[in-house]
Amino acid sequence: MAEDPRDWQQETKLVRGGMARSPYGEISEALYLTQSFSYDTAGAADKRFSGEDPGFIYQRFGNPTTQMFEDRLALLEGAEACRATASGMAAVHVALQGLVRAGDHIVAGRALFGSCRWILSEWMPRFGVDITYVDATDLDAWKNAVRPNTKAFLVETPANPLLEITDVAAVAKIAHEAGAKLVVDNVFATPIFQKPLALGADIVVYSATKHIDGQGRVLGGAILGAEPLMTESYKDILRHTGPALSPFNAWVLLKGLETMELRVTRQTENAAKIADVIGAHAKAKTVLYPARADHPQAEIVAKQMSGGGTVVAFDLGSREAAWRFLDALDIVDISNNLGDAKSMATHPSTTTHRSMPEEQRLEIGLTEGWVRMSVGLESVIDLTRDVSRALDGA
Ligand SMILES: *Cc1c(COP(=O)(O)O)cnc(C)c1O
């Protein structure tokens, strides 16, 4: 009897979920690099376009390789539907835009990836959508921000770059009482360690560029959620505005998913050890890592995350010290990506968050001494030596 893939363990879903074999019986998923599809008869084309026959029409609407990626990720997330996008930002943009219209209002946590902040502060207002930012750890702030026209909440948890944690279940409850949908950017937690839909979120977004690829090759994104919300909110905007994921990139990401659990688990073990190395060093004023007992929201972490993730943030007290640390690294790259097999570190206030005005940076606690490090798959022995030497030199 055929098994239901939804009953499989996570690791099995990642390797086999969504596989749709061609008649050749290939072991590795086929890469269908085709824009269009042909129909046997004019009547068949008519049925395809009417939706009576659910087959493929055009790559902007769907593609067999892209669909394998969507189905695998949906299975992992426990979502009814997944739509892949060309980048994480396309996913965030469509996820929000599909929920609002002129006159509506969005509430968002104020510690957000820089481009997400741009979409909310600069882009949405052009179309008559108002934004309120809140301290995402303050449940009363979410409640107080609600207006009669609030349609969406957006939260990133852990947030970039200081790994602030939001109680997803509590914020989902506030959103639903307000008649709004909760969108969670789950990039930092990864689909391995946090399942926002199970916690009550309506929509989850990913930058697949990060841990899902995890090997520095392609951009990609995904939006996941339940039906009919996914179809009602996103089907037409995706078809007609065209942020489709390339099937080539979908294929790379499918192969990325096969090893993601292994990679993310090992990277997280390394990150926990590196966080302790940094925490024990005299040069580090503060270290923030979700799985450490001294994380300010450790209780919420214990409730909603099954692992601390691959990113560590720490304060060396000044820009000079942070730069000396980065410049003294030998193995770890200075780079703004994260979730990669290669460890990398960045100085957020002059790179990823430089477009954020200083007073907003200070609001989220981002002073110039902070460094964000994404821990990779190198030996933790070598990483410890590299980081320790760079801290000595800071
Ligand atoms: C990288 C990132 C994005 C944007 O993803 P791209 O694939 O670079 O477009 C959005 N949210 C978070 C939290 C990210 O880290």
The ligand as an ORCA input file, in Angstrom:
! r2SCAN-3c Opt
* xyz 0 1
  C      17.938     37.257      3.092
  C      16.665     37.518      3.762
  C      15.558     37.972      3.024
  C      15.631     38.274      1.551
  O      15.941     37.157      0.791
  P      16.617     37.235     -0.680
  O      16.592     35.814     -1.114
  O      17.979     37.793     -0.473
  O      15.766     38.119     -1.501
  C      14.372     38.189      3.713
  N      14.274     37.965      5.029
  C      15.337     37.540      5.768
  C      15.166     37.326      7.231
  C      16.558     37.300      5.162
  O      17.602     36.875      5.887
*
